[in-house]
Amino acid sequence: MKTLLIFLVLLINVFCIAQINIIVLNDVPDSFKQKYFSHKRDYNPLHIGNVWQYYFDDSPQFYATTKVVKDSIINGRKYYKKITLQVDFRPQTSNFISWERNDTLSGVSFMLDFQDVNENGDSLEELPIDSLELPFYTRYSTYKYSFYEGSFYAFYPGPKTTLILDTLWLSIEGDTVVSRYQQIEPLFWGEDIADKIGMWSFWQESPSRILTGAIINGKQYGTIVNVDLPNSTTQVELNLFNNYPNPFNPSTTLNFFLPDKNQHGNSYYDVKLIVYDVLGRLVTTLIDEYKPSGKYSVVFNAKGLTSGVYYYSLITDSKTITKPMIFIK
């Protein structure tokens, strides 16, 4: 009972902060349940143009926006590209790119392992994210919070064990949907994920993320604040961004940022930007020169190369950053 009361208090706090009208229902008629469960659920709505915006409950200066920006056929399956941008108070941003798909038969959502987080050499395999159709108190393995540099999820690499707990009925902007609560056990993190909406709250020790606005399949919920990638003047650290598009054919754009001052206190950097293959063999050197601080874009064309995973590295006298990219003909 005590746990239930705490959970209800947390829910009330969510609704006071969130701008989406979410109401927890005590129950729904059995006839509604029978009709509802005769159709497939969609806990991870993937449609170009879908947007989710979350604010952190302890500071309006922290927010994260996820957008579905495109789709692509990879390995004969259709994946959707998600970009998540997190902005914090420093000011500074971090972003995470994922390619996801939903298996309509099993109800499992998958993500491409383009960073090879399980270190088996296969960056085109898919790893499970969510399995929300499993029964109460079932455990399963997830790689949702396992990706490395460039991701604000990347604090704890490797697979996690997720425990399916409560099931709730919600009224969201007048739509009655089911919501599952799951706990990522090693991290003591929790997620509330609703059918037709996706994750609407994320609980951790501090802070928690609250869904304040969304656009799902053309329908807007709550309020969406326009969020763009920041100008280079707001960056405070040397950064190599995720290439776009990724996967690509035959060209992709590599962006990097050089801050106002380097470790020697001046605004010029000895910069090298290189591309190499999975065996560590140099493919090409895109930049090898002194450059002033600022934001730069370089186009890499893979025409004539074989399909597969390649790596690009930004090398300065103070830091080296490396990221993978996938070339698919």
N, C-alpha and C positions, 0 to 999 in steps of 0.2 A: 504494500500500500504506500509506504514511504517513497519507494522508487517511482511509483506511478504519479504521486503528487509532485515530486521534483520534475518529472518529465512534463507534466501539465503546466507547471510554472514556466519552464523553458519555452514551451509552445506559446504561452501567452506573451512572453517577451518577444518571441519571433514576430508574432502578429502585430505587436505594437510598433516594431521597427519596419517590417516589410510593407510595401505599398501594393502588394497583391492580396486580394481578398481571399484568404484561405480559412476555411472553417472545418474543424474536426467534427465528424458525424458520429453519434453513438452507434448507429447501425443503419443498415438499409434493408428493405424488404427482400425476402428470399427469392421472389420472382425476379427482382432486379439483378440479384447476384447471379442467378441462373442464366439470364440473358447476357449479363456482362461478361461472364467467364466463358461464354460460348464463342467469343471473339479473342483474337490475340491481343496481348498487351504490348505497349511500346514505351519502355522505361528510358529509352535513349533515342529520342526523336531526332532523326538525321534527315535534314532537308536543307538545301542551299538557302541561306537567308535566315535560318534560325539563330536566335541570340539569347544568351542568358547573362544577366548582370547581377553580381553578388557584392554586397558590402559587408565589411567586417564589423562585428557588433560592438567593438570597443573604440572604433575610430572611423569617421566618415572619410578619412584620408586614405584608407585602404580599400581598394575595390578590385574586382576581377571581372573581365568580360570575355565570354566565349562566343565565337561566331563559327558557323558552318559556311565555308567560303566556296567550296567547289567539290566535284566528285570526279572519280577516275576509275577505270577498270585496271586492276592490278592482279596478276595471277589468275585472270579469268573471273574475278569477283569485283563487285562494285563497292568502293570505299568512299567515305566522305572526309574531307579535310577540315579539321577543327583548329582554330587558332585561339589560344587563351592568353590574354594580356593582363598582367597584374601590375598595378601601380601602388607604390607605397609612399610614405611621407618624406623620403630623403631629398629631392624627388628622384625616383629611379623606377625603371620598369624591368620586368622580366617576362618572357613569353615562352609558350610551349605549343608545339605543333604536333598534332596526332592525326593518323588516318584510321578511321573506325568503320566497322560494319556491324549489323545485327543479323544473327542467324534466326530466321523466322520459325524454323522448326524446333530448335532447342530453347529459344529465348535467351541465348547467351550473346553478349556483346564482345567484340574482339577489337584489338588494336595491332597495327603492324609494328613489328619489333625492329624498326629501322636503325635503332641505336645498339642492337644486339645486347640487350641487358642481361640475357641468360648466358652470354659468352659461349655460344655454340657455333659461331661463325656464320649463322644464317640470319641475315638482316631483312629477309622478305617473308619470314614466317609470321603468323599472327599469334597473339597471346590473349588469354581471357581477361576481360575487364569486370563485367557483372554477370551474375546468374540469378536473377531475381525471381525466377519462377520456382526456385527450390523451396521445399517445405520449411516450416518454422524450425529453428535451431539446427539448421544444416550448415556445415562449414564447407567452403570451397576456396581455391587458390585464385588470387587476383594479382595482376601486374599493374594495376591502375596508378599506383604511386611509386613506381620503380624506375622512372627514367632519370637520366643523368643531367649533365650540364646543359643550361638553357631552359630548365624547367623548375618552377617553384615547387613542384612535387618531389624534387629529387633529393630529399634529405635522407631517405632510407632506401637504398637500392635493393633489388631482389624481390621475389614474390612474397605476398602477404597472405595470411589466412583471414578470411572474412566469415563472420557468423551472421546468418539471417535471424532477425529477431521479430519485432512487432509488425503487424499489419494493421493499417488504419484506413478508414474511409474518409475522404475529404471532399468538400465542395470548394472548387477553385473557380472563381468568377462564374459560378452557376453550374459548372460541369462536375458531376459526381464521378470520382475516380478512386482507385485503390492506391495506397502508398505503402512501400516496404521500408523498414528500418534495418540497416545492417551495420555491424561494428567491425572495423578493421582491427583485429585483436592485438597484434604486436604494438600498435601505435596508440591504442585506446581512442581511436577516432571513430565517429559515427556519421552515417549519411541517411537522410530521408529522401527517397526517390519515388516520385509519383508517376503513374501511367499518364502518357500523353504530354508530360511536362518535363520530366527529368529530375535531377537533384534540386530540391528546393531548400534544403538546409544541410549544413556540414558542421559537425560538432567536434571540437578538440578542446584541449585544456584552455587555451586562449591564443588568439581570438577564434570566434566561430564565423562562418560565412552564411549570410542570409540572402535568399533570392528576392530581389526587390523589383525586378522587371524581366520580362521575357517576350520574345516573338517566336511563336511556334506555328509552323505551317501557315504563316500569314496572319495569325491572330495575335494581338498584343495583350499582354498581361502586365498590370502595374505600369511603372515608369522606366523608360530606357534613356539613359544619359549618353549622348554621343561620345565615343572614345576612339581616338586615333592614336597611332604610334607617335611618341613625342618627337619634337625637333631635337637635333643634336645638342642644342644648348642646354637641354635638361639632363643630359647624360653626365655622369660623374666618374665613370670608370671605363677603361678600355674594354671594348666589347666586339665580339664577332657574332653576327646575327644568323639565324637559321636561313638557309638559302630558299629562294622562292622562284618558280614552283619546285616542289619536291614531293614525289618523284618528278622527273623532268625529261623532256625529249624535244630537241637535242640540247637546248640551252637553258641556263638558270642564272639568277642574279645573286651574287654574294655581296653582302653589306657589312661594313665594319665601322667602328667609331674610335677615334683617337682623342682623348680628353685634352683639356687646355694645357696641362703640365705633365711631363713625364717624370720619372724618378730623379732626373738630373735638374729639374726645375725649368726646362725650356719646352718650347711648343713644337719641336721637330722630332720625328721618330725615324729610326732606321727600320723600315717595314719590309717584310717579305710575306707574300701570299702565294701559297703553293697548293697544288692538287696532286694526290698520289693514290695508287690503287690499294687493294686489300693486302697485297704482299709488301707494301711499303715502297714500291717503285715510283719514282717521280714521274708524273704525267706531264705537268707543265708548271712553269713559274709565271704567275699572273702579274705580280708586282715584286720588284726588288730595287728599292730606292728610298731616299729620304722624303718624308711627307709632313706637312704641317698638321696641326690638330684639326679635326673636322670629321664629317661623315662621308664615307666613300661607297660607291657601288661599282662592281666589276662583273661583267658578263662572262661566264664560262660556257664554251660550246664543246660538247662531247662528240661531235660528228666524227665518225671514223673509229670510235671506241666501242668496245663490247658492253652489253648491258650488265649492270651489277652495281655494287656499292663502291663509292669512291669517298675519299676524305679530303677536306680542305683545311689548311692550317694558316692562322695569322701569327706571324713570328716577329716579336720585337726584342729589344735587349733586356726587357723586364718581364715579359710574359709570352707564353705560347698558348693559343686556344685552337682546339681541333674539333671539327664536327663532321658527321657523315652526311652523304647525300646519295640518292638512288637514281641511276640512269636506266630508263626502260625504253627500248625501241618500240 
